[in-house]
Amino acid sequence: MCIRDSSFSATCLSDEGGISILQLLRTCPKVTELTLGLQYTKITDNWLSFLASLLTRLPLQHLDLYLGDTSITDLGILLLSDSLQKLFPRLATIRLGFTNTAVSDLGVKAVTTVLSQNKALTILSLTFLGCSNMTQDSLDLIANFIEQHSSLQSVRLTLPNMTSEYLQRFENIKSSRAFSKFEVWP
């Protein structure tokens, strides 16, 4: 079962409304593909703790989660990362969007550390554009993860603070093996 294009973007959706949505999702225990667009909402780290709990109960193979322009912080990313670990090895596709959030190197480290344990991951999209708390350390974490994760076939990255040095590094990663798709957007 798939739940796609569930977009609540640019709504007044708060944690309370988000929890109601998650309770509805609990009635769909066979969801293998989930897309939630929650950009520009009032969702917080508290809501992510409820989402994390739900994710561990679903047989997900594909997860698209867009939380840009919300008040999500590293705490929420840590909670989400813990639940992602419980989805392995069946989670093959993950697309995470955290544009213009307070995510920092700590959140990026949590995501890349957990994802590195998933040997079934073939499609990865990460968006951290506008995350001003991220440093070059985050770019190193992401580049190292991709270099070491041989199961990846498709990669799409939208990252802040991209210098020509990092663009070249990602270009070298792209040319080092046969990706079906590899895009980096500064």
Backbone as CSV, one residue per row, in Angstrom:
resi,resn,N_x,N_y,N_z,CA_x,CA_y,CA_z,C_x,C_y,C_z
1,MET,0.842,-1.178,0.000,0.000,0.000,0.000,0.884,1.235,0.000
2,CYS,0.476,2.240,-0.761,1.238,3.479,-0.870,0.400,4.653,-0.401
3,ILE,1.032,5.542,0.290,0.421,6.830,0.602,1.374,7.865,0.037
4,ARG,0.973,8.438,-1.089,1.826,9.383,-1.789,1.167,10.747,-1.837
5,ASP,2.019,11.733,-2.015,1.550,13.102,-2.204,0.632,13.572,-1.089
6,SER,0.931,13.160,0.101,0.202,13.658,1.264,0.852,14.957,1.682
7,SER,0.414,16.015,1.071,1.047,17.295,1.307,0.163,18.184,2.175
8,PHE,0.759,18.639,3.234,0.102,19.573,4.129,0.902,20.868,4.161
9,SER,1.721,21.065,3.137,2.601,22.224,3.057,1.815,23.520,3.107
10,ALA,2.433,24.500,3.723,1.883,25.855,3.804,0.492,25.872,4.443
11,THR,0.276,24.973,5.370,-0.978,24.984,6.124,-0.664,25.391,7.554
12,CYS,-1.663,25.545,8.337,-1.473,25.881,9.746,-1.339,24.619,10.583
13,LEU,-0.957,23.526,9.941,-0.833,22.254,10.642,0.172,22.380,11.787
14,SER,-0.289,22.022,12.970,0.565,22.058,14.157,0.791,20.635,14.622
15,ASP,1.487,20.491,15.742,1.732,19.159,16.289,0.424,18.407,16.520
16,GLU,-0.583,19.102,17.043,-1.860,18.452,17.342,-2.502,17.875,16.074
17,GLY,-2.559,18.656,15.010,-3.105,18.172,13.745,-2.241,17.081,13.148
18,GLY,-0.920,17.238,13.291,0.010,16.225,12.793,-0.170,14.896,13.500
19,ILE,-0.436,14.946,14.783,-0.666,13.718,15.553,-1.940,13.037,15.069
20,SER,-2.956,13.806,14.730,-4.188,13.231,14.185,-3.913,12.513,12.871
21,ILE,-3.071,13.099,12.034,-2.703,12.456,10.775,-1.976,11.137,11.054
22,LEU,-1.069,11.152,12.004,-0.326,9.935,12.335,-1.246,8.857,12.898
23,GLN,-2.237,9.259,13.670,-3.197,8.271,14.188,-3.969,7.640,13.040
24,LEU,-4.293,8.409,12.025,-4.953,7.870,10.841,-4.022,6.885,10.119
25,LEU,-2.756,7.239,10.011,-1.794,6.353,9.351,-1.637,5.025,10.094
26,ARG,-1.796,5.049,11.400,-1.707,3.806,12.180,-2.765,2.795,11.767
27,THR,-3.848,3.262,11.181,-4.901,2.345,10.741,-4.552,1.704,9.400
28,CYS,-3.416,2.067,8.837,-2.950,1.522,7.552,-1.645,0.761,7.779
29,PRO,-1.685,-0.397,8.419,-0.454,-1.077,8.822,0.366,-1.669,7.682
30,LYS,-0.146,-1.655,6.463,0.589,-2.272,5.356,1.207,-1.243,4.409
31,VAL,1.420,-0.051,4.880,2.002,1.002,4.045,3.477,0.696,3.793
32,THR,3.843,0.564,2.517,5.245,0.325,2.159,5.903,1.563,1.573
33,GLU,5.085,2.509,1.079,5.605,3.762,0.540,4.862,4.916,1.201
34,LEU,5.622,5.853,1.738,5.012,6.979,2.443,5.679,8.276,2.012
35,THR,4.864,9.228,1.568,5.344,10.561,1.225,4.562,11.566,2.057
36,LEU,5.272,12.327,2.864,4.658,13.374,3.679,5.339,14.704,3.383
37,GLY,4.563,15.644,2.858,5.066,16.991,2.617,4.554,17.913,3.707
38,LEU,5.438,18.330,4.560,5.033,19.148,5.713,5.808,20.464,5.787
39,GLN,6.310,20.928,4.629,7.034,22.185,4.611,6.102,23.336,5.001
40,TYR,6.672,24.337,5.608,5.946,25.558,5.984,4.786,25.282,6.948
41,THR,4.927,24.285,7.785,3.905,24.017,8.796,4.478,24.363,10.169
42,LYS,3.711,24.133,11.202,4.152,24.430,12.566,4.610,23.167,13.293
43,ILE,4.993,22.160,12.518,5.468,20.899,13.083,6.765,21.139,13.865
44,THR,6.901,20.447,15.011,8.079,20.600,15.868,8.755,19.249,16.108
45,ASP,9.817,19.285,16.880,10.519,18.053,17.271,9.592,17.105,18.019
46,ASN,8.677,17.655,18.796,7.725,16.834,19.532,6.923,15.949,18.572
47,TRP,6.472,16.529,17.469,5.726,15.763,16.484,6.593,14.673,15.870
48,LEU,7.861,15.001,15.618,8.754,13.992,15.045,8.901,12.786,15.957
49,SER,8.775,12.969,17.265,8.847,11.816,18.163,7.664,10.879,17.927
50,PHE,6.484,11.436,17.643,5.321,10.607,17.317,5.503,9.929,15.961
51,LEU,6.038,10.666,14.984,6.295,10.077,13.667,7.292,8.929,13.790
52,ALA,8.336,9.137,14.572,9.348,8.103,14.761,8.722,6.820,15.297
53,SER,7.825,6.964,16.240,7.137,5.803,16.815,6.298,5.093,15.751
54,LEU,5.606,5.851,14.915,4.779,5.259,13.867,5.627,4.536,12.828
55,LEU,6.716,5.149,12.413,7.541,4.569,11.351,8.019,3.164,11.686
56,THR,8.300,2.935,12.947,8.807,1.613,13.333,7.733,0.536,13.205
57,ARG,6.474,0.924,13.080,5.369,-0.044,12.969,4.964,-0.325,11.529
58,LEU,5.529,0.402,10.582,5.148,0.242,9.179,6.220,-0.534,8.412
59,PRO,5.808,-1.348,7.433,6.779,-2.101,6.630,7.320,-1.256,5.466
60,LEU,7.780,-0.064,5.761,8.200,0.886,4.725,9.393,0.384,3.924
61,GLN,9.306,0.618,2.607,10.433,0.399,1.706,10.881,1.729,1.100
62,HIS,9.957,2.698,1.063,10.235,4.010,0.487,9.663,5.074,1.417
63,LEU,10.516,6.026,1.796,10.086,7.116,2.672,10.534,8.447,2.086
64,ASP,9.560,9.314,1.845,9.817,10.685,1.419,9.240,11.588,2.495
65,LEU,10.098,12.341,3.144,9.674,13.179,4.256,10.252,14.580,4.066
66,TYR,9.373,15.545,3.881,9.789,16.909,3.618,9.354,17.804,4.779
67,LEU,10.327,18.296,5.527,10.067,19.072,6.735,10.708,20.457,6.677
68,GLY,10.926,20.963,5.481,11.561,22.263,5.330,10.727,23.400,5.885
69,ASP,11.410,24.444,6.299,10.765,25.656,6.818,9.832,25.357,7.994
70,THR,10.280,24.475,8.860,9.586,24.176,10.108,10.558,24.488,11.248
71,SER,10.154,24.219,12.468,11.039,24.487,13.602,11.810,23.230,14.035
72,ILE,11.985,22.295,13.125,12.727,21.065,13.410,14.186,21.412,13.760
73,THR,14.705,20.733,14.775,16.099,20.917,15.186,16.807,19.563,15.196
74,ASP,18.021,19.561,15.670,18.787,18.315,15.777,18.092,17.277,16.652
75,LEU,17.390,17.724,17.678,16.673,16.788,18.542,15.676,15.960,17.726
76,GLY,14.910,16.612,16.879,13.962,15.904,16.031,14.651,14.952,15.077
77,ILE,15.786,15.378,14.536,16.552,14.521,13.614,17.070,13.289,14.351
78,LEU,17.518,13.464,15.587,17.993,12.319,16.378,16.863,11.323,16.611
79,LEU,15.675,11.813,16.937,14.517,10.941,17.144,14.168,10.197,15.857
80,LEU,14.167,10.916,14.752,13.859,10.311,13.461,14.907,9.269,13.085
81,SER,16.160,9.583,13.305,17.243,8.656,12.968,17.125,7.344,13.730
82,ASP,16.770,7.424,14.993,16.593,6.203,15.778,15.527,5.302,15.167
83,SER,14.441,5.903,14.689,13.377,5.079,14.103,13.783,4.536,12.739
84,LEU,14.554,5.308,11.968,15.000,4.824,10.663,15.814,3.542,10.798
85,GLN,16.607,3.471,11.841,17.447,2.296,12.057,16.592,1.035,12.178
86,LYS,15.406,1.163,12.739,14.523,0.008,12.917,13.853,-0.415,11.614
87,LEU,13.953,0.411,10.577,13.361,0.080,9.282,14.300,-0.731,8.395
88,PHE,15.535,-0.864,8.805,16.502,-1.606,7.991,16.261,-3.083,8.171
89,PRO,16.513,-3.914,7.214,17.122,-3.639,5.912,16.121,-3.370,4.804
90,ARG,14.845,-3.220,5.099,13.862,-3.133,4.018,13.742,-1.747,3.384
91,LEU,14.253,-0.701,3.997,14.117,0.657,3.461,15.123,0.872,2.329
92,ALA,14.620,0.899,1.083,15.494,1.021,-0.085,15.602,2.454,-0.595
93,THR,14.581,3.255,-0.348,14.548,4.640,-0.830,14.263,5.575,0.333
94,ILE,15.082,6.607,0.426,14.813,7.626,1.436,15.115,8.995,0.846
95,ARG,14.127,9.858,1.011,14.266,11.253,0.586,13.889,12.111,1.793
96,LEU,14.857,12.891,2.254,14.647,13.736,3.432,14.915,15.182,3.062
97,GLY,13.975,16.053,3.374,14.141,17.468,3.091,14.027,18.303,4.356
98,PHE,15.093,19.022,4.669,15.140,19.854,5.874,15.527,21.295,5.540
99,THR,15.105,21.804,4.402,15.444,23.149,3.965,15.041,24.190,5.019
100,ASN,15.964,25.118,5.283,15.711,26.240,6.194,15.240,25.808,7.577
101,THR,15.880,24.798,8.118,15.606,24.387,9.494,16.854,24.656,10.336
102,ALA,16.769,24.362,11.615,17.893,24.602,12.526,18.820,23.389,12.633
103,VAL,18.759,22.494,11.664,19.618,21.313,11.679,21.082,21.751,11.572
104,SER,21.936,21.083,12.342,23.364,21.384,12.336,24.153,20.106,12.037
105,ASP,25.449,20.181,12.240,26.317,19.025,12.002,25.890,17.815,12.828
106,LEU,25.377,18.056,14.021,24.935,16.958,14.880,23.804,16.163,14.214
107,GLY,22.830,16.853,13.643,21.729,16.187,12.951,22.195,15.439,11.719
108,VAL,23.099,16.042,10.958,23.636,15.390,9.764,24.419,14.142,10.153
109,LYS,25.183,14.233,11.231,25.937,13.067,11.693,24.989,11.937,12.091
110,ALA,23.898,12.269,12.763,22.925,11.246,13.165,22.342,10.549,11.937
111,VAL,21.965,11.336,10.934,21.374,10.760,9.723,22.385,9.880,8.989
112,THR,23.587,10.388,8.746,24.567,9.610,7.974,25.038,8.378,8.737
113,THR,25.148,8.473,10.048,25.555,7.311,10.849,24.523,6.200,10.749
114,VAL,23.267,6.568,10.888,22.196,5.565,10.817,22.073,5.012,9.398
115,LEU,22.084,5.887,8.393,21.933,5.407,7.025,23.083,4.505,6.601
116,SER,24.257,4.716,7.157,25.406,3.880,6.785,25.203,2.427,7.191
117,GLN,24.278,2.163,8.091,24.005,0.800,8.534,22.999,0.086,7.639
118,ASN,22.386,0.814,6.710,21.372,0.225,5.832,22.014,-0.202,4.518
119,LYS,22.284,-1.478,4.382,22.932,-2.007,3.181,21.958,-2.164,2.019
120,ALA,20.649,-1.996,2.260,19.642,-2.112,1.202,19.345,-0.774,0.529
121,LEU,19.874,0.311,1.057,19.575,1.645,0.544,20.136,1.821,-0.869
122,THR,19.252,2.111,-1.825,19.690,2.311,-3.206,19.420,3.721,-3.721
123,ILE,18.407,4.387,-3.179,18.056,5.731,-3.629,18.083,6.682,-2.433
124,LEU,18.858,7.752,-2.572,19.027,8.718,-1.487,18.863,10.133,-2.020
125,SER,18.044,10.917,-1.342,17.934,12.341,-1.623,17.974,13.074,-0.283
126,LEU,18.900,14.005,-0.156,19.023,14.812,1.052,18.999,16.285,0.675
127,THR,18.151,17.043,1.336,18.075,18.477,1.097,18.254,19.207,2.420
128,PHE,19.329,19.982,2.482,19.627,20.778,3.671,19.863,22.242,3.300
129,LEU,19.369,22.668,2.158,19.590,24.031,1.692,19.073,25.036,2.716
130,GLY,19.859,26.051,2.996,19.443,27.086,3.932,19.628,26.731,5.389
131,CYS,20.240,25.594,5.672,20.506,25.195,7.066,21.808,25.872,7.489
132,SER,21.689,27.054,8.031,22.868,27.883,8.315,23.715,27.362,9.469
133,ASN,23.210,26.395,10.231,23.989,25.836,11.340,24.928,24.717,10.891
134,MET,24.855,24.350,9.623,25.737,23.297,9.105,27.068,23.897,8.673
135,THR,28.136,23.134,8.906,29.468,23.566,8.500,30.009,22.607,7.439
136,GLN,31.240,22.820,7.065,31.898,21.932,6.104,31.983,20.497,6.638
137,ASP,31.947,20.338,7.959,31.967,18.998,8.548,30.782,18.164,8.054
138,SER,29.621,18.796,7.884,28.449,18.088,7.376,28.679,17.595,5.952
139,LEU,29.297,18.443,5.129,29.579,18.031,3.754,30.532,16.852,3.731
140,ASP,31.520,16.867,4.634,32.441,15.723,4.736,31.704,14.457,5.144
141,LEU,30.813,14.567,6.120,30.035,13.402,6.574,29.219,12.810,5.429
142,ILE,28.563,13.668,4.665,27.730,13.204,3.559,28.589,12.593,2.458
143,ALA,29.680,13.253,2.109,30.568,12.722,1.064,31.160,11.378,1.487
144,ASN,31.618,11.280,2.719,32.185,10.018,3.210,31.147,8.900,3.187
145,PHE,29.929,9.233,3.592,28.862,8.238,3.583,28.636,7.702,2.170
146,ILE,28.521,8.599,1.197,28.247,8.179,-0.183,29.420,7.370,-0.745
147,GLU,30.635,7.796,-0.459,31.813,7.059,-0.936,31.831,5.628,-0.423
148,GLN,31.422,5.440,0.816,31.512,4.130,1.454,30.272,3.261,1.267
149,HIS,29.203,3.836,0.749,27.946,3.085,0.648,27.765,2.578,-0.783
150,SER,28.256,1.401,-1.043,28.302,0.868,-2.408,26.940,0.477,-2.977
151,SER,25.916,0.325,-2.149,24.598,-0.064,-2.677,23.851,1.107,-3.319
152,LEU,24.294,2.332,-3.078,23.598,3.497,-3.645,23.694,3.497,-5.172
153,GLN,22.538,3.664,-5.809,22.482,3.742,-7.262,22.067,5.119,-7.741
154,SER,21.311,5.825,-6.897,20.817,7.142,-7.262,20.987,8.081,-6.066
155,VAL,21.598,9.237,-6.329,21.876,10.209,-5.260,21.474,11.596,-5.748
156,ARG,20.758,12.318,-4.907,20.422,13.718,-5.180,20.667,14.498,-3.898
157,LEU,21.509,15.506,-3.985,21.892,16.300,-2.815,21.662,17.780,-3.095
158,THR,21.067,18.456,-2.144,20.959,19.911,-2.174,21.509,20.380,-0.838
159,LEU,22.696,20.989,-0.902,23.451,21.265,0.318,23.899,22.720,0.389
160,PRO,24.015,23.250,1.608,24.513,24.614,1.774,26.044,24.635,1.795
161,ASN,26.594,25.813,1.684,28.035,26.035,1.860,28.899,25.241,0.888
162,MET,28.404,25.027,-0.334,29.168,24.258,-1.305,30.263,25.123,-1.930
163,THR,31.480,24.730,-1.732,32.608,25.402,-2.366,32.995,24.610,-3.619
164,SER,33.844,25.181,-4.433,34.291,24.466,-5.636,35.026,23.180,-5.250
165,GLU,35.692,23.202,-4.100,36.384,22.000,-3.616,35.400,20.852,-3.371
166,TYR,34.272,21.171,-2.743,33.276,20.133,-2.465,32.542,19.705,-3.729
167,LEU,32.261,20.656,-4.608,31.643,20.279,-5.876,32.543,19.305,-6.629
168,GLN,33.853,19.555,-6.603,34.805,18.647,-7.261,34.841,17.292,-6.559
169,ARG,34.782,17.300,-5.252,34.781,16.032,-4.513,33.563,15.191,-4.890
170,PHE,32.394,15.820,-4.944,31.196,15.079,-5.320,31.261,14.634,-6.778
171,GLU,31.859,15.430,-7.632,32.054,15.029,-9.033,32.961,13.805,-9.115
172,ASN,34.002,13.769,-8.289,34.903,12.608,-8.250,34.171,11.357,-7.764
173,ILE,33.302,11.518,-6.779,32.505,10.388,-6.291,31.615,9.879,-7.419
174,LYS,30.981,10.809,-8.111,30.088,10.448,-9.223,30.824,9.643,-10.287
175,SER,32.005,10.063,-10.627,32.747,9.377,-11.690,33.450,8.102,-11.217
176,SER,33.456,7.862,-9.911,34.164,6.688,-9.384,33.401,5.376,-9.554
177,ARG,32.090,5.474,-9.795,31.312,4.256,-10.036,30.061,4.579,-10.848
178,ALA,29.344,3.561,-11.241,28.224,3.713,-12.168,26.916,3.977,-11.433
179,PHE,26.658,5.234,-11.113,25.374,5.631,-10.540,24.376,5.773,-11.706
180,SER,23.140,5.393,-11.471,22.113,5.632,-12.490,21.751,7.123,-12.524
181,LYS,21.892,7.786,-11.363,21.625,9.216,-11.260,22.470,9.777,-10.130
182,PHE,23.084,10.922,-10.358,23.880,11.574,-9.326,23.814,13.067,-9.562
183,GLU,23.116,13.784,-8.698,22.954,15.216,-8.832,23.344,15.913,-7.537
184,VAL,24.093,16.981,-7.657,24.451,17.807,-6.513,24.085,19.244,-6.846
185,TRP,23.275,19.832,-5.980,22.840,21.223,-6.176,23.366,22.072,-5.029
186,PRO,24.170,23.072,-5.362,24.679,23.966,-4.295,23.626,24.950,-3.832
